Amino acid sequence: MPFNADVITLTLIALLAALVIGIVAYAVSAKAKLRSTQRDITSINATIIDYFRRSGVQVACDSTRLAGRNAFTAVVESEPMKRFRLSHIIEMTLREHVRKNCGLQLEKVYWRFPIKETAPSETGDKAADASPDTGKAEQSPDDYINEGLEHYRHIPKPEVTELDWETFEQVSTLGRDKNEQQGNP
């Protein structure tokens, strides 16, 4: 019997040692994978920032890898610019640039164009109270937004008035009478 107890004890110790070695190996592997992912994210962020810097645009970038995926997702933040109207085209060239320079796949690019908040001042408060019809409204420092607002100011505003029920019936039957005279049902 003592012989069996020693064999069982040795077997349990060997299994326990194998389990501890397996846990340590897994932890070391996970830590190395995390470092590799962080290195890849840093590389992608630097590549994206450099890509836009070459065209004269300052951007902020952050990337991540979703669990279970090999590809990365990037979030690019920039001031609103006209050249980003066709961001899907820029995204295709950006993906190719990251693939060539880093050897990594960029799956998605999310764009963020925060609007700068202006500090209220005495003249700004007076301009904000002005009517947009008079053209004295405050101009944002962002030229891209101003261009859109300028177009909006010149769109004719619809005029809405109330009609009584009888006038509505006359107008609606007038259109029906024209269709019947022309032979349309």
Salt bridges, closest charged atoms under 4 A:
ASP40 OD2 - ARG65 NH2 3.99
ASP50 OD2 - ARG54 NH2 3.11
GLU77 OE1 - ARG112 NH1 2.85
GLU79 OE1 - LYS116 NZ 3.94
GLU91 OE2 - ARG95 NH2 2.96
GLU96 OE2 - ARG99 NH2 2.24
GLU107 OE2 - ARG69 NH1 2.99
GLU147 OE1 - LYS82 NZ 3.13
GLU147 OE2 - ARG85 NH2 3.46
GLU150 OE1 - ARG153 NH1 3.26
GLU150 OE2 - HIS154 NE2 2.80
